[in-house]
């Protein structure tokens, strides 16, 4: 293999590793933009992974598997939304509980399908497709144009989310709610409805991200398949300063760091692998420091993040 | 009188068993300006919040143009043509003026900067406003923000405008401009309800006045048929003495209690927010500080209290240099600060805690051991509640649920109870009604008579002139002059506040 091809393949796997995280980051951004910090990302991903896997095995229909996965994530988000939006419960605690709950549910579902295998139809549907001509471009061809449907879907969703948040009126409403729900409410915006919608869509995306791991990466069920990807996503939401386009960059960069980790082990370079595993987190901390130092208002978290909104509060 | 356009009938609303509004009935006509007058906590804001759909009344009806209304959200009120400019602006800081204005009322799917700016310009022309469409809210002055709020209401085509204390934060010129806009609206047939407790403004702008006291409607009178004195009596419930006394009890030949020596403070942007500030503060005097908001008052307080370190310069208390000491050490020496920021709660009190816990916050280290002496704490809280006439269901009530005036009394009460030797107080009467304000002036004079050195940072020039023994005027972080308040006029002080040294000019 020549070096160009090596780089291409490296990037290909980086993008694949980054994709489930990309789904989770974009889902998390939607949730945080309406002012809700959801630490249940990991739990929703696991629920999506388990149900997606089960439906894929049961029906052999890839589309149904994706919908079920998203639905499972959204169901988790619905619990979260009911507690934090309607009952105005503490967001951090609720999110943590959702993660614990989701891990348990996925383990339970997984125990029923531990002997099953992903059917051929699904495996084919989720395997990389080479786009004629474009996939022949050196490096980029492998990195972007020889990918599976999830990768493209992730890219498209991130771009759509950016457009939605920054160019549409609904996005303007959403940002207003995250910054100052009182102002949005006084403007006649239905705060509760927008919160629910965005939290549920966020959960749907997290579920999809989880299912990518369980249905496209693997052929048999593996417990705790996300292995902390949801937590990384929570950190990378900050890394991407709540911008879905930067989330693409963040997710792929993270995929690369992970890939580098494996590669380095292969080259037998004497760097402890734990150190490399730390890299994305260190990068996030560095970004946090930069955000705090630059004090640019546009890069700050939504101002009302983590606060419950109650109209009649004095 | 023509048919009333808005009728509020027997409106009642309570929070945690405290009546905010009790059986209130008022009506307003088209093309009329009604002033709602009342002390803090009398229920003015609660009443208009029900009219704008923020709160739901417990009982009573709202009728607009003959139709009975039931608002379940602000969106309903907006649909009924009611627009409200809140006391605490409801704006999204990181968005531009035009984004804030169209918020909630965009007809197109996508947002276009050009289209939004176009709307803003059109409204600017129509009402003589001056809003920059692309300016971010966080870059705006208070009056600019208010203009955005008013334009928001216009944009929605409201014909009822409610203003909750619109002039509290404006300069005299800005108030004049605002009143011009209101008169223009009135001519176009709009109905305007304005909340204020500045008597002069009520007399100037309103057609009729409704007075509220402790959540009840005392009466509605025609502005042309009443006097400020009568209104004040209705508001407070008794005749009020509108004089501030100034006992002389300071010995200026003695050593000053606090000496501030060439303090300079450079902020993170490299700007000198305080520049070579030096003055003496004597026991038994009130040194008033006048200046435009943001001229370095906050920094000065924080440096004396030890919360912020000065870049250069030193502060001496009773012959001992205190610069560099921790806030706790400075409190121990007897320097106390009560700073009432614009939002009242930002500094000094923990809004989510009870009165008891807040008053004990600064004295917890007086009782030994790790436990709080809860009996003592409760007694202290009850004493402060009694001494300062704080209106609360109990001492265990959460501070943020109190009305603004009562919150300030808790803060000042705690500071005075510590029996400080130096009392720094900034805007202690901000947002307070007449009765409560005079209470606080009286308290400060009491402290002065005890030999306490009081640094009084104020806003109202009339008050500063009558309460201060000496008056220090600051501008842009520098002391313009320290004058005898009786030897200057209000206009002189105003000029000094923008940096003109009148004394030197008159001497030449």
Interface residues (C-beta under 8 A of the other chain):
Chain A: X167 X168 X169 X171 X172 X173 X175 X176 X179 X180 X182 X183 X184 X185 X186 X187 X188 X189 X190 X297 X298 X300 X303 X311 X312 X314
Chain B: X15 X52 X54 X55 X56 X73 X74 X75 X78 X79 X84 X86 X89 X90 X91 X92 X93 X94 X95 X99 X100 X102 X103 X104 X105 X106 X108 X109 X110 X111 X136 X138 X152 X156 X400 X401
